[in-house]
Amino acid sequence: MVPEDAAPRPLDRLAVTRLTLSQFRCYESARLHLDARPVVLTGPNGAGKTNLLEAVSFLAPGRGLRRARLSEVERLGAPAGQGWAVAAQVTTPFGEVDIGTGRDAAAGERSERRLVRIDGRPVRGQVALAEHVAVVWLTPQMDRLFSEGASGRRRFLDRLVFGFDPAHAGRLARYELALRERARLLREGSRDDAWLAGLEAEMAATGVAVAAARRELIERLQAAIDQAVGPFPQAEIAVSGTLEDGLGEEPALAVEEGLRRRLAERRRQDGEAGGAGVGPHRSDLLVRHRGKAMPAELCSTGEQKALLVSIVLANARLMTAERGSPPLLLLDEVAAHLDEARRLALFAELLDLGAQAWMTGTDRATFAELDGAATAFRVEDAHVVHT
């Protein structure tokens, strides 16, 4: 059982206290009122539970937990020109903030422009969201995170970095913009050396900053993992890449100059292949099961799930210690592949941390130990009822 003294923390942590949806996925409209406690969403498959988690994920920079195009998020049959919208009142350690975001339908039916308002004022881009909200999620699609391509692991790592370093989102955006623009110029056969050199200098400077932030978090996160006790396996984590490896051997300025030089040397190859053959966009998060001395990708599905949960919990502990609040945790079908001991340990730690974790499942009995300690809703046919 979850310990009786495991009570939610006061409402001075990061928590969504009101969530409003309009024309979002299966929801024509919906409104939830909440407090700082964990949130349990139960109901049949296809009822709209994950859609609510996706809506919360849009309170942070990025494309949400499904990485969908903005136009794909819009409810089928939504009135033309209306667009989807998510609005939330969020309590943070620094005070309350009102966040609104959605697709800019006024820019056209196929517009992929995302609008963001903070406390009623429009802001340019999504990066400002990282200054207010940190969100980490686990979904069933991530059960194969360790055995599929490196891009998913990079996104997972970068989202952890956002929680400690909101500027990381802006650096990534600037790097990716320069990467795309350089690729376009090379594809078109541009010989404008000054323009290409400027883009490569931007890639080198922002790329090294991205790599340094990843390395720094990995070191601190490993220390948090090492201190964990309980039924979850301990992970050994590292980030591997040209820049990350270089920063372990040379000063940052030398690594930056090395990347700039290699980009200039690779223009012909990169123009033929597209993209860039070196840079932080090719780095990888490496994870091993310490107890079994085994790479995570060779572990069973259940062990891989447990390793992911252990990393997320260590990250939440580290954020609580360093920033005063854990991130919002979106745990879709979290009980799948967790035995009873690990499920109860997860619930107990979430309550001890005071984290607002949004959890979904088909069976309310799975979350029986959270009765009275969580806000529970029944979701069915896009209708949400407090239980």
N, C-alpha and C positions, 0 to 999 in steps of 0.2 A: 504494500500500500504506500501511497505518497504520504510522507510524514505529516502529522496533524499541524505542526508548527510551520509548514511550508506555505506561507501566506504571500499574496501579491504585494509588491512594494507600493508605496504611495505614488500618486499620479505626478511624479516629477521626472519620469522616465519617458522615453520615446514611445508614443502610443497614438493610434488613430482613435479619436473620440466620436467622430461623425464621418460617415462615408456615404456619398450620394452619387448614383450612376444615372446616366441618361443615354439611351440608344447604344448601350455597351453590350456587345455580344448578344446573349439571349434576353437581356434586360431592356425593356422599354424605359423603365425607371425603377429605382430602388433606393431606399435610405436605411442605414443602420446606425443606431446609437450605441456607443460602447464606452467602456472604461479601460483602465490599464491592464486588466486581466487578460490571460490568453483567450483566444476565440476558437470555438469548436463549431465546425460546419458539417452537419451530417445529412445524408439523403441519398437517393438512388443515383447510379451513374447517369451522367447527362443532365442532371438537374440544374447545374449552374454553379456548383461549389468552386471549381477551379477558376471560373470567370471572375468571382469575387477576389480571389487571390491575385489574379492578373491585374485587376483594377488597382489594387494596393501597390503592385509592383510598378505601376506607371507614376507613382509619387516620387520615384527616383529617376535619374537619367537613364536613357537606354530605350530598348524596344520591348521591355516587359519580359515576363518569364517565358512567354512563348516565342519571343523574337518575331512577332508578326508585323506585317506592314500595317500602317495606321488604317488604311481603307479596309483591311480584313477584319478589324476589330468592330467595325460598325454593324449594328443590328440589321439583319435582313428585313427589308420592309420599312426601314427608317425613313421619315419624311425627307425628301430631297433638300439639300442645302442645310440640313440641321447639324450633322456631324455628331460623333460621340463625345461624351464629356465625363470626367471623373472629378469630383470635388471632395475635399477632406479637411476637417479640422484636426490638427495634429498638435499634441502636447509634446514639447521637447524639454530637455534640461534648462533651456534658455528662454522658455516661454511658449505661448501658443502661436501657431501660424496657420493661416488658411491657404490651402494650395488648390489650384484648379488647373486642369490640363485636358487636352482633347485635340481632335483633328480639326484643322482650319478648313471647314467645308466651304467657306466663302471664296477660297482660292480655287475652287473647282471640284468636280465630282471625284477626280482621281488624285487630288492633292495629298501629298504625304508630309505636309508641313504640320508640325505639332506646336500648339499654342500652350504657353505656360503663364499662369498668374500666381503671384505670391502676395498675400494680404490685399488682393484686389488689384494689384498693379501688374501690368504685363512686363515680362522680363525677356531678354533676348536669349534664346536657346534654352537647353535643358540643364546645363551644367550647374546653374544656381540651385537646382533641387538638391544636389549633393551636400550643400551647406546646411540643410535642414533635416534631411531624412536619409538614413542608411537602411537598406533592405537587402537581405540575403534569403535565397530560396533554395529549396530542394523539391524536385518534382520527379515523378516516375521516369520521365525521359532522361533524367540524370543518373539513373541506376547504372548506365553503361558509360558514365563519364570517363572512367579510367581505361576503358578498352576501346574507345573510339578516338577520333582525331584530337589534336592538341588545341584546336580553336575553342572548344567548350571548356577545357581546363583553364585556358588563359582568361576567358570571360569570368569564370568562377573566381579565379585569383584576383582579377582586377576589381570585381565587385567587393571582395573583402577589403582591398586597399582603399576603395572609396570611403568606407566607414571611418577610417583614420585620417585620410588625406583627401578631402573633397576636391582639391586642385588637381588630383590625379585624373579626374574625368576630363578636365579641360586640356591637360597635356595629351591625353590619348586622342582627343578630338582633333587637336592641332596636328599631331603626328599623322593621323589617318588622312586628314585633308591634304597634307603635303604629299603623302604617299600616293593618293589617288591622282593628284594634279601632275606629279612627276610621271606616273605611269601613262597618263593621257598624252603628255608631251612626247614621251618616248615612242608611244604607239603611233603618233602622227608624224614621227620623223623629225622633230624639232632639233635645230642646231643652235638654239639660243643658250650658249654655255652659261651666261650670267644668270638667266632665269633658273636653269637647272641647278646651278651651284647654290643659288639662294634657297631653293626647295630642299636640297640635300643638307645644307647647313641647318635648316629648321628641323629636318628629320633627325639629324645627329644630336642636336641639343635636346629636343623633346624626347627622343628615343632613349637617351642615356638617363634622363630624369625619370622616365617610366620604369626603366630597368632597375634603377636605384631604389625607387619606392617599393617595387616588388621584393627585392632582396631584403630590404629593411623589415618589411612586414613578415616575411618568411622566418627570419631570425627570431623575432618576438613571438610569433605564433608557435614556433617549435617549442620555445620555452614554456608557453602556456599548455601545450599538449603534454609536455614532459611532467607537468605538475598534476595532471588529471588522475583521478582514482575512480574506480567503478567498473562496470561490465563492458564498456566500449573499448575496442582495441586502440592502442596507441599507434599513431602514424609517424613515420619519418618523412618529412617534406623538404623539397628543394625546388628551386626554379633554375632551369637550364636554358641557356641561349648565348649567342655571341656576345651580347653586351653584358648580361648578368655574369657570365663566366669571366669576362674581361675585367669587370669591376672588382673581382676578387684578387686580381693580380696587378692592376695598374690604377693610377689616379683617374678620376672621372674625365678630366680634360684630355688625357691621352686616349681614352676609350672613345670619346666624342670625335677626336680628330681621326682616329682609325676608321670609324664608321663613315665619316664624311669622305675619306679617301677611297674606301672600298666602294661606296655608292658611285663615285665618279668613274672608277675603273670598270664598273659593271654596267654601264649604260647600254651598251650594245646587247649584252645577254638579257638584261631586264626588259629591254624594249621588245626582244623576240619572245620572251616567256610571259611578259606581263607582270606587274607588281614589282617587287624587289626581293632579291635572293637573300638579303641579310637585313636584320632589324628586329625590334622587339615583337613585331607581329608574327614572328616565327618561333618565339620562345615556348617553353612547355613547363607545366607543373608536374613534378615527379613525386609520387607517393608510394611508400612501402608500408606493409604491415610489419611493425617492429617485432611482435611476438613470434611471428612465423618467418621472419627474415625473407619476406616474399613481396615482389612487386604487386601493387594493388590490382593490376589488370589480370593477374593470375589467381586472385582470390575468388571465392564463391560470390554469388550475387548478394547473399545476406551479409557476408563480411565486407563487401564493397560498400553496401548501404551503411553499415555500422561505422566504417572508416569515415565516410562523408559526414555522418552525424557527429562523430567525435571532433572532426575539424571545425564544423559549424559551432559546436558548443564551446570549443576552446577559443574561437574567434569572439563569441559573445562574452565569455569571461574576460578576455583581454580588453574588449571595448568597454565593458563595465568598469574595469580597474583604471583604464587610462582616460576615458572620456565621460565616465559617470553614468552611462546608459548602454545597454545592449542594443543591437539593431532590431528592427522589425524582422521577424522570422516567418517566412511563408513555407509551411511544411505540408505539401500536398501528398495525401495518402501516406503519411509518415510512418504509420504502424506496419505497413507492408514490409515483410522480411525482418521485423524486429521481434525477438522473443519477449516473453512477459517481463523478464528481469530488465532487459534494455528499455522496453517501453516505459516501465515504471521509473527507471532511472532518468530517462529523458524528461518525463513529466515533472519529477522532483527538481531537476536542475533548472528547468524553465521557470518554475515557481520561485526557486531560490534566487535566481537572477533578476526576477521581476520583469522578464521579457514578455512583450505582447507577441505571442506566437499564434499565427493563424493556421489551424490544423483542419484537415478534411478527412472524411472517412464515410463509408456507407453504413457502418454499424455504430449506433450510439453507445452500445455496451463497451466498445473499445476504449472509450474515454470516461468510463464510469468513475475512475479514481479522481477525475477532475471535477466531479459534481460539487458545485458551490464555490470552486476556485477558478472557474472559467465562465465566460459568457457563451452560452450555447444557442445555436440557431438550427432550425430544420429548413432545408432547402429542397424545394420540389417544384418542377415546372416553372422555374424562374421566379418563384415566390419565396421570400425569406421570412420566417416566423421565429420570433424569440421563444425559446422553450425554458 
